[in-house]
């Protein structure tokens, strides 16, 4: 029993890592209707930039953080302006494939720039070793992950609901032509969306550096987060908060209890099996928007 | 106030959809443009509102003026901010947003007091929407959605409203109501209206002047009363002919009865 509880806490903690990355997906989708397939790459790029500035260039973690923030904002806006805006008016698939291409490009650049070795960034909060929840040790960085995700979701949810800019974003994602006809500056809105989403993803990457070593193959985390997003529903921030930890817990339990029976690697398969199951019954995800169709 | 002079619209630099249309919406008037499917009505509205640019279309000849300023090279955002508001065809509401958010979205680009406008829409024009304010707009009925798009346009407090087939897909009673509302908006809010319609009967009831469009050309224009009594309009747009009288087969065969303006 004790062991099970321990596993639950561990699972939840890792799950919030997915959750935080998944917020990047949801944010872009909710505001522009695009599935950003380069989310994982952006996250790991954030980690590398942090590591590069803090350790390789030796500027320390504060400058590194500032640098990541600025880079993220610029990169997000740049992606929208240079890569996606020329595709406006084309089928949405073209845009999504463009993000896929961007992801591949970023992966290549990271492999070139930082090589194949796993790297370890300095701790963001040195000294804080671990906290205890209900008698179970949980590393402080996981705790930060949890808190950061919760705060971020609360901020975003209120932003979407109560601000004019949030309303503009929702309008743009639902029907960009109508949004234009209402006089909404859709280009600016989209640039801002990508800027903010870039920041969310890349800062998530910085937190990630304190959980595990950095290696460009970690972009697979983004892929896994996509399972979380799709199960939770592409438009749903709460869905991410629930499904992230849930997926983490399922993974941990699978590793512990099913792996010995089948010989391993169950945790790799499980999210996708669950995704398939959910897609059958709720194609828009557990908490996503049901397509409203009237004729 | 709004003036189109010899406007030609091209798509993809090849296809000519509107061929030399001139029309005018003077202050204080409702003007209607009649025409069948594919006559170029919607394209004209898009040319005015600037939405054309997003469909690889452009005004290739002639120009469009609003309050003495040339607008056919401006973007939709700029044009909307000048006070021209297009109500797009087909009741395109934001289905997943609440009724109130849909209304608020209309006022994003204009400097109006949102609360006041919202009050105006709820209490003066569409009391029915007030009860539905928290409902997702996608679940409203067709008539309610029609109210919602007009309400959304009202929120922006424009000077000129471009309405694209407000009667489309509505029951006759709702069509009547919709046009009453349009008239009320025009009279009480002092908003000029350019109305594009296939329902010539309803449109000519509220408009003071009309243009008939065919194949991208204005083939006939005149005061609403004179259009209502025009034989060709009656026959081809109002579906009326000498009712009750004996008809010879020659008259029924449509191709025999040539439109006189051709």
Interface residues (C-beta under 8 A of the other chain):
Chain A: X88 X89 X164 X167 X168 X170 X171 X174 X175 X177 X178 X179 X180 X181 X182 X183 X184 X185 X186 X235 X289 X292 X294
Chain B: X49 X51 X54 X55 X56 X76 X77 X80 X81 X85 X86 X88 X92 X94 X95 X96 X97 X101 X104 X105 X106 X108 X109 X110 X136 X138 X139 X142 X152 X156
